[in-house]
Amino acid sequence: MWQEETARDARWWRDRVARHGSELTRLAGPAVMMRLGVVGLGMVDTAMVGHYATRDLAWLNLANQSLIMFALVAALGLLMGTLVFTANAYGADDMAECGRVWRRSLPFAGGLAVLILIVLLPAELWLGLLGQPDDMAAESGRIARILALGMPAHLLFIHSTMFLEGVKRTEVGFYLMMAANVINAGLNYLLIYGHGGLPEMGAAGSAWTSTVVRWFLAGSVICYVWWSPSLTQYGLRKPHGQKWSDWSAQRQMGYASCVSLTAEVLAFGALAIFAGWIGTVPLAAHGVVYQVLGVPLMIAVGIGVASSVRVGIAFARRDRLDTLLAGLMGLAVTLVIAGTFALAIAQFTAPALGIFTDDHRVVEILLPITLVFTLGMLLDALQMVMAGALRGLKETWWPTALQTTAFVGVMLPVCYILAFPMDRGLRGLMEGTLAGVTVSFFFQLARFRHLVSLRR
């Protein structure tokens, strides 16, 4: 499996560590910035709706966390093979295969988009079945239906940006996301508050803005991939010429990633349901927490993508030590960056919360549990990067089993017990979350160490 290893001296290690740090930074920079653009969209939505009305913020949070995020993450998992197999082909200098990955995945992404749209349309029904009060289910369901109209566009955008990241063109998604943030802020201003002669729509206005922005992103990135002269070497306009069975390994990667990520998002979506059972203000506070933590978590996602590419390239070259260093470098960089953010958030919690809400009830709930949710953010960031490293090794069902055990088998029951039987409310939800992400991180770290063991 691996190449024969020879003795490495101190200079070799220094050079390799420096190279991995440089390459990770170069790849992660645009990937991180693109994902910061994604979280920027959500932060602006939350801040503008939160200052409009706490009630509308609760509706938007429930729609996003319980339904929309589930659909997005499931699709992200199903398409994950696009990134991994593109990176592996790129590492093996097989440019034609890189292009085949994009072409064969495009109709796959389109089919998934239609299916997800159909599933999301009866959103009010799903929320009612999840035990939400009738008025909450009706309003959040209406918002979710609007957001569902943008889901096909988001899948097409994810598909093409994964291909671009796999061939080290991460900057494209970043530039598009910056433009999307400008559009998002302007349309939110008009539609949430009813400026420029437009109706005052509150949270629904934010949902319509998100849908428009997603279609802008999809159209832009597909046009770039199709017509960019710099991508002609990949033969993107040529039929991939493969049967369904020829690329089953890529779909298996997607199925496994989907189950893994879906288990995680179902668990976190259930926390929004639990928060809704506690009350409207705790539900709004729950949404604010994840916006405050959004920047470091999206940085971790970007580093995880870069780590997946770096690990995938080293793995394709059958270099054991390089593969090990690629994964550990991602963890080290994440620890430094996410740790710095955790300290900053702990020091300036009240001003950070004030960005998203001026409701003192929300702030009073969150201030006493700052240490719990910031530490949870740090461990969540590390487990995200570790998951990316494992995908770079073409791991399929092991990471799925580990994450499902951590989030469904540990986090959910602990959150429920702490929040309800032990009556710890939102604090209990945050404490249970910390337990789940900690277990996930150490499970995945042990798996990575096993796969890239230095022992013969």
C-alpha positions, 0 to 999 in steps of 0.5 A: 500500500505504501512506498518503502520508507527510508531514514529521515533526518531533522532537515527533512522533517523541517522541510516537509513541515514547512512545505505542508504549512505553506501548501495548507495555507495556500489551499485553505486560505481561499477555501476558508474565505469562501466558507466565511462568505457562507457564514457571512450570509447566515450572520447577516440574515440572523443579525438583520432578522434578530434586530427586526423581531425575536419572534421572526428570528426564532422562526428563521432559526427553526426552519434553517436548523431543523430542515434546510440544514439537514437537506444541505448537509445530506447533499454535501455528503452525497457529493463529497466524492467529487472533491475526494476523487478529483483531488486523488486524480489531480495528485496522480496527474490524471487531468482527464479523470478530473474532468470525468469526475465533474461531468458524471457528477453534474446530472447526479447533483441535479437529480438530488436537487429535485428530490430534496426540493420535493421533500422540503415542500411540505415543511409545515407538516414535518415541523408539526410531526416534530412536535412544534406548536401550530403557529411555530410550525406554520410560520417556520414551514412557510419560510422553509418552503421559500428556502427550498426553492434555492436548494437545487441551485445550492447543490449545483454550486457545491458540486462545481466548487468541490471540483474546483477545490480538488484541482486547487482553484479554491479562489473562484468560490471565494470571489463569487461568495464575496459578490453574493454577500453584497447582494444578500445584504442589499436585498435583506435591507429591502425585503426584511424592513420593506424599504424602496417601496417593497413590502415589509416581509421580516424573516420571509424577506430574508428567505427570499433573499437567500433563494435569489443569492443561491441561484446567482451562485449556481449560475455563475460557477457553472458558467465559469467552469464551462467557459474558463480557458484555464480549465480546458485541460480537463476536458469538461465539455467531453462526455465522460463515457462511463457507465453507472457502475464505473464510478460506484466507488465515488458514490459509495464515498458520497453515501458514507459521507451523507450518512455521517454528515446527516447523523450530525446535522440530525443531531444538531437539528434535534437540538433546535427542536429541543430548544423550541420545546423549551421556549421561543427565547431559548430557541432564538438564543440557540440560533444566536450561539451558532452565529457567534461561533460561525466564523471559527467553525467555517474556518475549520471547514475550510481547513478540513477541505484543504486537509482532505486535498493534501491528504488525498494527494499524499495518499495517491502518491502512497507516501505514508509520512507525507499523509501523516503530516498533512493530517496533523498540520490541519489539526495544528493550524485549526487548534491555533486559529479556533483556540484564538477565537475561543479566547476572544469570544469568551473575553467579549461575549456580550458585544458578540451577542449584541451583533445579532440581538438586542433582546436582553433575555437572549443575552442573559441566557447565554452569558453564563454558559459562554465557557461551555459553548466556546469549548464545544466550538473548539472540539467541533472544529477539530473533529471537522478537520479530522473528518476531512483528513479521513475522507482524503484517505478514501475512508467510507463507512468507518468515519460514518459509524464513528460520527453517528455513534458520537452524535446520535448515540452520545450527544442526543441522549445526553442533551435530552437528559440534561435539558429535560429530566435534569431541568438544565434547559439550554445549558444542558443542550450546550453541555451535551453538545460538548460531550458529543463533539469531544467523543467524535474528535477522539474517535476519528483521531484514533482511526486516522492514527491507525490508518497511517500508523508508522508500524509495518 
